[in-house]
Amino acid sequence: MTQLHLAVVGAHLHGQPLNHQLTDRGAQLVRSTETAPCYRLYALAVNPPKPALVRVETNDTRGAAIALEVWQLDAAAFGDFVAQVPTPMCIGQIKLSDGSDISGFLCEPIALEAATEITHFGGWRAYRAAAAEPA
């Protein structure tokens, strides 16, 4: 059976609120890694909270490496999962730190108008941990 990989950066990470959408389809965590340093990360104003990953030009100094997880699903489960991805999220190709490309969550730029940039945290978990800390 064909197995496909999917990169997730936020609400689908292990232990996060939407992870069950992967595990219910039999997905297995393959590894934790990060993107190439050409992405920006935003917190969308939605419930449950979700991040938005957007690629920028390689020479854009505002880009950074963003933590992510790679999950493996069979082709049918991958197709079923992708069919349920709501706008403004989309599945596209993400460049990893090792130079390879993988299918993963990206976001339509229009959603960023009401979003907060969180790139400097380096990932969703770090952002959520900082947001939970008392001021």
Backbone as ProteinMPNN parsed JSONL, in Angstrom:
{"seq_chain_A": "MTQLHLAVVGAHLHGQPLNHQLTDRGAQLVRSTETAPCYRLYALAVNPPKPALVRVETNDTRGAAIALEVWQLDAAAFGDFVAQVPTPMCIGQIKLSDGSDISGFLCEPIALEAATEITHFGGWRAYRAAAAEPA", "coords_chain_A": {"N_chain_A": [[0.842, -1.179, 0.0], [0.548, 2.21, -0.814], [2.306, 4.718, 0.872], [2.142, 7.98, 2.151], [3.638, 11.126, 3.012], [3.024, 13.8, 5.294], [3.414, 17.1, 6.314], [2.955, 18.846, 9.323], [2.244, 21.805, 11.2], [0.924, 22.9, 13.38], [-2.15, 22.848, 14.834], [-2.511, 20.17, 14.307], [-0.339, 18.84, 15.295], [1.269, 16.36, 17.376], [-0.534, 15.766, 20.315], [-1.986, 18.092, 20.133], [-5.134, 19.9, 19.539], [-6.369, 19.026, 17.071], [-5.065, 16.741, 16.299], [-6.185, 14.225, 16.376], [-7.534, 13.995, 13.97], [-5.671, 13.032, 12.249], [-4.648, 10.699, 13.555], [-6.993, 9.179, 13.811], [-7.258, 8.321, 11.255], [-5.32, 6.492, 11.026], [-2.741, 7.488, 10.86], [0.798, 7.759, 11.347], [3.345, 9.067, 13.392], [6.314, 10.163, 11.995], [8.676, 11.734, 12.214], [10.163, 14.566, 13.883], [11.06, 17.729, 12.723], [12.294, 20.554, 10.882], [11.372, 23.377, 8.834], [12.996, 24.687, 5.869], [14.842, 27.781, 6.158], [12.944, 29.752, 5.179], [10.374, 30.666, 5.724], [7.438, 32.18, 7.159], [5.526, 32.458, 10.136], [2.247, 32.621, 11.417], [-0.309, 33.432, 13.805], [-3.562, 32.537, 13.523], [-6.766, 34.104, 13.869], [-8.78, 32.171, 14.961], [-10.908, 29.436, 16.088], [-10.542, 26.079, 16.919], [-7.357, 27.47, 18.001], [-5.052, 28.103, 15.371], [-2.089, 27.905, 13.366], [-0.607, 29.75, 10.63], [1.321, 28.985, 7.916], [3.586, 30.449, 5.751], [5.403, 30.736, 2.788], [8.349, 32.592, 2.007], [10.522, 34.66, -0.018], [13.74, 33.275, -0.578], [15.882, 34.941, 0.124], [14.731, 36.68, 1.894], [14.996, 38.236, 4.86], [13.218, 38.065, 6.918], [12.254, 35.547, 7.045], [12.302, 32.253, 8.545], [13.415, 29.138, 10.048], [10.963, 26.763, 10.789], [9.512, 24.771, 13.265], [8.234, 21.454, 12.787], [6.165, 18.501, 12.315], [6.372, 15.32, 10.75], [4.076, 13.209, 9.342], [2.873, 9.949, 8.492], [0.657, 8.525, 6.181], [-1.639, 6.219, 4.641], [-2.42, 6.206, 1.115], [-5.214, 6.465, 0.592], [-6.219, 7.418, 3.062], [-4.774, 9.794, 3.224], [-5.849, 11.204, 1.031], [-8.551, 11.412, 1.886], [-8.193, 12.941, 4.194], [-7.051, 15.35, 3.178], [-9.167, 16.242, 1.612], [-10.828, 17.284, 3.511], [-9.678, 19.597, 4.456], [-10.08, 22.843, 5.546], [-10.722, 26.078, 4.05], [-8.892, 28.925, 5.081], [-6.757, 27.285, 4.814], [-4.435, 25.156, 3.095], [-2.987, 22.488, 1.163], [0.294, 22.133, 0.233], [3.599, 22.218, -1.205], [6.28, 21.967, 1.015], [9.438, 23.131, 1.856], [11.978, 21.422, 3.423], [14.47, 21.533, 6.089], [16.569, 19.93, 5.288], [16.602, 20.24, 2.59], [14.819, 18.768, 1.087], [11.487, 18.324, -0.305], [8.126, 18.305, 0.86], [4.7, 17.355, 1.164], [2.438, 19.516, 2.8], [0.843, 21.604, 5.335], [-0.095, 24.804, 4.345], [-0.968, 28.296, 4.065], [-3.471, 30.443, 2.728], [-2.624, 33.68, 1.641], [-4.491, 35.781, 2.13], [-5.672, 35.318, 4.58], [-3.952, 36.324, 6.436], [-4.399, 38.947, 7.047], [-5.786, 39.502, 9.442], [-4.207, 38.247, 11.236], [-1.616, 37.398, 13.659], [1.824, 37.847, 13.596], [4.112, 35.284, 14.357], [6.564, 34.249, 13.879], [9.093, 34.555, 15.111], [9.049, 32.853, 17.302], [9.662, 30.373, 16.365], [8.098, 28.141, 16.069], [4.898, 26.475, 16.518], [4.379, 25.178, 19.014], [6.212, 26.441, 20.763], [5.279, 29.065, 20.637], [2.671, 28.73, 21.712], [3.325, 27.858, 24.275], [4.618, 30.12, 25.287], [2.498, 31.918, 25.177], [0.892, 30.888, 27.144], [2.216, 31.437, 29.456], [2.24, 33.348, 32.463], [1.913, 36.894, 32.442]], "CA_chain_A": [[0.0, 0.0, 0.0], [1.318, 3.449, -0.917], [2.339, 5.57, 2.059], [2.477, 9.364, 1.844], [4.028, 11.936, 4.163], [2.361, 15.086, 5.441], [4.014, 17.958, 7.334], [2.007, 19.664, 10.084], [2.956, 22.802, 11.998], [0.13, 23.521, 14.435], [-3.237, 22.173, 15.537], [-2.446, 18.732, 14.045], [0.831, 18.271, 15.959], [1.002, 15.407, 18.448], [-0.992, 16.387, 21.55], [-2.763, 19.295, 19.864], [-6.564, 19.596, 19.448], [-6.831, 18.383, 15.837], [-4.226, 15.595, 15.984], [-7.044, 13.052, 16.178], [-7.912, 13.888, 12.562], [-4.635, 12.189, 11.655], [-4.58, 9.378, 14.194], [-8.224, 8.447, 13.482], [-7.057, 7.772, 9.91], [-4.21, 5.552, 11.093], [-1.457, 8.153, 10.615], [1.886, 7.483, 12.282], [4.373, 10.1, 13.458], [7.577, 9.702, 11.425], [9.782, 12.478, 12.81], [10.078, 16.007, 14.099], [12.134, 18.412, 12.005], [11.928, 21.951, 10.656], [11.402, 23.859, 7.456], [14.123, 25.528, 5.465], [14.637, 29.096, 6.787], [12.287, 30.667, 4.237], [8.95, 30.682, 6.066], [6.943, 33.017, 8.25], [4.442, 31.787, 10.838], [1.256, 33.547, 11.96], [-1.412, 32.871, 14.584], [-4.843, 32.952, 12.967], [-7.799, 34.414, 14.859], [-9.803, 31.143, 14.776], [-11.053, 28.498, 17.189], [-9.39, 26.146, 17.806], [-6.235, 28.248, 17.473], [-4.258, 27.458, 14.32], [-1.085, 28.764, 12.749], [-0.555, 29.855, 9.177], [2.691, 28.938, 7.42], [3.678, 31.098, 4.439], [6.778, 30.774, 2.278], [8.838, 33.878, 1.522], [11.714, 34.553, -0.853], [14.883, 32.71, 0.14], [16.735, 36.009, 0.66], [13.935, 37.518, 2.798], [15.556, 38.044, 6.2], [12.137, 37.838, 7.88], [11.971, 34.114, 7.061], [12.99, 31.464, 9.574], [13.094, 27.71, 10.105], [9.798, 26.551, 11.649], [9.381, 23.379, 13.726], [7.087, 20.718, 12.27], [6.169, 17.05, 12.407], [6.049, 14.586, 9.527], [3.184, 12.077, 9.601], [2.71, 9.033, 7.369], [-0.686, 7.986, 5.999], [-1.788, 5.533, 3.358], [-2.91, 7.128, 0.087], [-6.651, 6.713, 0.76], [-6.383, 8.269, 4.243], [-4.245, 11.104, 2.853], [-6.863, 11.846, 0.188], [-9.697, 11.729, 2.721], [-7.788, 14.031, 5.073], [-6.881, 16.573, 2.385], [-10.497, 16.679, 1.168], [-11.488, 17.948, 4.637], [-8.919, 20.788, 4.877], [-10.909, 24.029, 5.3], [-10.108, 27.339, 3.658], [-7.864, 29.339, 4.139], [-5.641, 26.343, 4.818], [-4.282, 24.388, 1.868], [-1.851, 21.575, 1.171], [1.246, 22.457, -0.816], [4.938, 21.682, -0.976], [7.079, 22.662, 2.023], [10.866, 22.802, 1.789], [12.525, 21.093, 4.734], [15.833, 21.997, 6.366], [17.526, 19.094, 4.551], [16.467, 20.565, 1.172], [13.76, 17.988, 0.445], [10.147, 18.904, -0.312], [7.107, 17.409, 1.391], [3.357, 17.929, 1.231], [2.141, 19.992, 4.141], [-0.084, 22.713, 5.514], [0.234, 26.196, 4.066], [-2.146, 29.138, 4.244], [-3.703, 31.494, 1.729], [-2.18, 34.969, 2.198], [-5.581, 36.672, 2.558], [-5.977, 35.056, 5.992], [-2.965, 36.98, 7.286], [-4.816, 40.32, 7.342], [-6.183, 39.609, 10.847], [-3.353, 37.321, 11.989], [-0.469, 37.929, 14.392], [3.048, 37.139, 13.224], [4.758, 34.587, 15.473], [7.749, 33.599, 13.329], [10.223, 34.607, 16.04], [8.975, 31.745, 18.266], [10.253, 29.194, 15.731], [7.151, 27.038, 15.959], [3.614, 26.604, 17.189], [4.466, 24.78, 20.426], [6.915, 27.498, 21.506], [4.346, 30.192, 20.718], [1.589, 28.382, 22.642], [3.91, 27.82, 25.612], [4.839, 31.517, 25.693], [1.192, 32.543, 25.37], [0.324, 30.336, 28.378], [2.962, 31.951, 30.604], [1.675, 34.575, 33.03], [2.65, 38.109, 32.064]], "C_chain_A": [[0.89, 1.247, 0.0], [1.175, 4.283, 0.353], [2.808, 6.967, 1.645], [2.813, 10.101, 3.131], [3.333, 13.284, 4.116], [3.029, 15.849, 6.576], [2.924, 18.801, 7.994], [2.779, 20.598, 10.999], [2.166, 23.342, 13.183], [-0.876, 22.624, 15.111], [-3.27, 20.666, 15.304], [-1.2, 18.075, 14.646], [0.386, 17.291, 17.043], [0.594, 16.159, 19.718], [-1.816, 17.647, 21.363], [-4.212, 18.914, 19.515], [-7.035, 18.858, 18.189], [-5.994, 17.167, 15.432], [-5.049, 14.335, 15.715], [-7.485, 12.888, 14.727], [-6.877, 13.087, 11.772], [-4.682, 10.78, 12.242], [-5.833, 8.549, 13.928], [-8.136, 7.806, 12.095], [-5.848, 6.833, 9.863], [-2.845, 6.163, 10.827], [-0.467, 7.821, 11.724], [2.891, 8.629, 12.227], [5.69, 9.514, 12.978], [8.756, 10.398, 12.098], [9.392, 13.921, 13.056], [11.282, 16.615, 13.402], [11.747, 19.877, 11.867], [12.003, 22.275, 9.178], [12.773, 24.441, 7.135], [13.837, 26.923, 6.032], [13.999, 30.139, 5.862], [10.774, 30.702, 4.458], [8.679, 31.698, 7.157], [5.734, 32.304, 8.838], [3.554, 32.836, 11.498], [0.252, 32.775, 12.806], [-2.697, 33.429, 13.991], [-5.837, 33.201, 14.097], [-8.981, 33.466, 14.643], [-9.857, 30.247, 16.01], [-11.341, 27.117, 16.621], [-8.262, 26.951, 17.181], [-5.423, 27.437, 16.459], [-3.21, 28.442, 13.823], [-1.247, 28.783, 11.232], [0.911, 29.919, 8.766], [2.699, 29.493, 6.004], [5.139, 31.145, 4.017], [7.101, 32.173, 1.781], [10.057, 33.636, 0.639], [12.891, 34.065, -0.008], [15.753, 33.789, 0.774], [15.978, 36.969, 1.576], [14.401, 37.242, 4.225], [14.481, 37.86, 7.269], [11.766, 36.363, 7.96], [12.792, 33.404, 8.131], [12.654, 29.989, 9.391], [11.979, 27.536, 11.135], [9.692, 25.066, 11.999], [8.121, 22.748, 13.14], [7.235, 19.237, 12.556], [5.799, 16.47, 11.056], [5.251, 13.351, 9.934], [3.045, 11.254, 8.33], [1.288, 8.482, 7.363], [-0.713, 7.167, 4.718], [-2.497, 6.491, 2.402], [-4.392, 7.453, 0.257], [-6.906, 7.646, 1.941], [-5.885, 9.683, 3.959], [-5.282, 11.871, 2.029], [-8.081, 12.273, 0.983], [-9.387, 12.921, 3.622], [-7.723, 15.351, 4.306], [-8.235, 17.118, 1.915], [-11.234, 17.454, 2.257], [-10.787, 19.233, 5.086], [-9.731, 22.04, 4.527], [-10.088, 25.238, 4.837], [-9.902, 28.183, 4.914], [-6.651, 28.42, 4.123], [-5.605, 25.616, 3.477], [-3.074, 23.47, 2.031], [-0.976, 21.917, -0.029], [2.588, 21.835, -0.484], [5.714, 22.584, -0.012], [8.519, 22.187, 1.894], [11.384, 22.585, 3.206], [13.974, 21.558, 4.867], [16.883, 21.175, 5.632], [17.449, 19.305, 3.041], [15.398, 19.777, 0.444], [12.429, 18.739, 0.514], [9.157, 17.855, 0.161], [5.761, 18.11, 1.349], [3.08, 18.366, 2.662], [1.216, 21.189, 4.134], [0.56, 24.059, 5.199], [-1.054, 26.995, 4.233], [-2.243, 30.169, 3.13], [-3.359, 32.842, 2.354], [-3.299, 35.884, 2.691], [-5.913, 36.495, 4.038], [-5.044, 35.802, 6.936], [-3.37, 38.387, 7.7], [-5.185, 40.516, 8.807], [-5.324, 38.729, 11.749], [-2.206, 38.068, 12.674], [0.77, 37.153, 13.992], [3.731, 36.56, 14.461], [6.03, 33.866, 15.025], [8.871, 33.499, 14.346], [10.184, 33.515, 17.116], [9.565, 30.454, 17.691], [9.332, 27.997, 15.622], [5.92, 27.267, 16.809], [3.696, 26.256, 18.677], [5.133, 25.87, 21.265], [6.02, 28.717, 21.67], [3.267, 29.922, 21.762], [2.115, 28.343, 24.092], [4.129, 29.24, 26.133], [3.522, 32.215, 25.97], [0.551, 32.087, 26.672], [1.017, 30.868, 29.63], [2.294, 33.203, 31.145], [2.551, 35.773, 32.692], [3.352, 38.729, 33.234]], "O_chain_A": [[1.873, 1.314, 0.739], [0.069, 4.519, 0.839], [3.76, 7.108, 0.877], [2.332, 9.745, 4.207], [3.084, 13.838, 3.044], [3.196, 15.316, 7.674], [2.082, 19.391, 7.317], [3.838, 20.24, 11.516], [2.687, 24.17, 13.929], [-0.505, 21.735, 15.878], [-3.974, 19.95, 16.015], [-1.028, 16.863, 14.514], [-0.728, 17.38, 17.559], [1.289, 17.079, 20.148], [-2.3, 18.215, 22.341], [-4.493, 17.75, 19.23], [-8.023, 18.126, 18.252], [-6.186, 16.619, 14.347], [-4.651, 13.484, 14.919], [-7.779, 11.775, 14.292], [-7.2, 12.525, 10.725], [-4.747, 9.794, 11.509], [-5.742, 7.326, 13.83], [-8.86, 6.854, 11.802], [-5.41, 6.431, 8.785], [-1.883, 5.433, 10.59], [-0.843, 7.63, 12.88], [3.245, 9.103, 11.148], [6.139, 8.487, 13.488], [9.718, 9.748, 12.505], [8.413, 14.423, 12.504], [12.389, 16.083, 13.479], [10.953, 20.385, 12.659], [12.609, 21.553, 8.386], [13.597, 24.658, 8.024], [12.687, 27.218, 6.357], [14.469, 31.274, 5.781], [9.996, 30.76, 3.506], [9.548, 32.033, 7.961], [5.001, 31.623, 8.121], [4.043, 33.814, 12.064], [-0.006, 31.598, 12.552], [-2.9, 34.643, 13.958], [-5.754, 32.578, 15.155], [-10.05, 33.888, 14.201], [-8.972, 30.291, 16.864], [-12.318, 26.976, 15.887], [-8.213, 27.101, 15.961], [-5.146, 26.255, 16.662], [-3.414, 29.655, 13.855], [-1.931, 27.944, 10.646], [1.652, 30.795, 9.211], [1.916, 29.064, 5.156], [6.006, 31.546, 4.794], [6.251, 32.856, 1.21], [10.56, 32.515, 0.568], [13.002, 34.423, 1.164], [16.307, 33.576, 1.852], [16.54, 37.98, 1.994], [14.22, 36.137, 4.737], [14.802, 37.532, 8.412], [11.028, 35.968, 8.862], [13.835, 33.894, 8.563], [11.722, 29.639, 8.667], [12.046, 28.1, 12.227], [9.774, 24.21, 11.119], [7.085, 23.399, 13.009], [8.292, 18.775, 12.984], [5.013, 17.053, 10.309], [5.693, 12.554, 10.761], [3.094, 11.793, 7.225], [0.775, 8.032, 8.388], [0.094, 7.39, 3.815], [-3.104, 7.471, 2.834], [-4.789, 8.606, 0.082], [-7.719, 8.565, 1.839], [-6.496, 10.659, 4.396], [-5.557, 13.041, 2.296], [-8.597, 13.373, 0.784], [-10.223, 13.808, 3.792], [-8.284, 16.354, 4.745], [-8.417, 18.332, 1.833], [-12.166, 18.201, 1.959], [-11.26, 19.894, 6.01], [-10.036, 22.277, 3.358], [-8.919, 25.389, 5.192], [-10.77, 28.12, 5.784], [-5.637, 28.731, 3.499], [-6.63, 25.482, 2.809], [-2.249, 23.659, 2.925], [-1.452, 21.981, -1.163], [2.689, 21.013, 0.427], [5.792, 23.798, -0.201], [8.785, 20.986, 1.832], [11.247, 23.449, 4.073], [14.616, 21.926, 3.884], [17.98, 21.671, 5.375], [18.15, 18.63, 2.287], [15.091, 20.082, -0.708], [12.274, 19.675, 1.299], [9.324, 16.664, -0.101], [5.692, 19.331, 1.484], [3.441, 17.676, 3.615], [0.854, 21.717, 3.083], [1.621, 24.398, 5.723], [-2.11, 26.427, 4.513], [-1.237, 30.695, 2.655], [-3.763, 33.118, 3.484], [-3.069, 36.691, 3.592], [-6.387, 37.433, 4.679], [-5.33, 35.898, 8.129], [-2.761, 38.967, 8.599], [-4.929, 41.582, 9.367], [-5.679, 38.492, 12.903], [-1.875, 39.2, 12.322], [0.771, 35.923, 14.042], [3.907, 37.241, 15.471], [6.514, 32.971, 15.718], [9.534, 32.465, 14.436], [11.195, 33.278, 17.779], [9.926, 29.547, 18.441], [9.74, 26.944, 15.133], [5.895, 28.124, 17.692], [3.136, 26.971, 19.509], [4.666, 26.183, 22.36], [6.005, 29.336, 22.734], [2.979, 30.778, 22.599], [1.417, 28.755, 25.018], [3.851, 29.522, 27.299], [3.432, 33.02, 26.897], [-0.253, 32.818, 27.25], [0.48, 30.767, 30.733], [1.827, 34.038, 30.37], [3.777, 35.672, 32.662], [4.015, 39.756, 33.083]]}, "name": "protein", "num_of_chains": 1, "seq": "MTQLHLAVVGAHLHGQPLNHQLTDRGAQLVRSTETAPCYRLYALAVNPPKPALVRVETNDTRGAAIALEVWQLDAAAFGDFVAQVPTPMCIGQIKLSDGSDISGFLCEPIALEAATEITHFGGWRAYRAAAAEPA"}
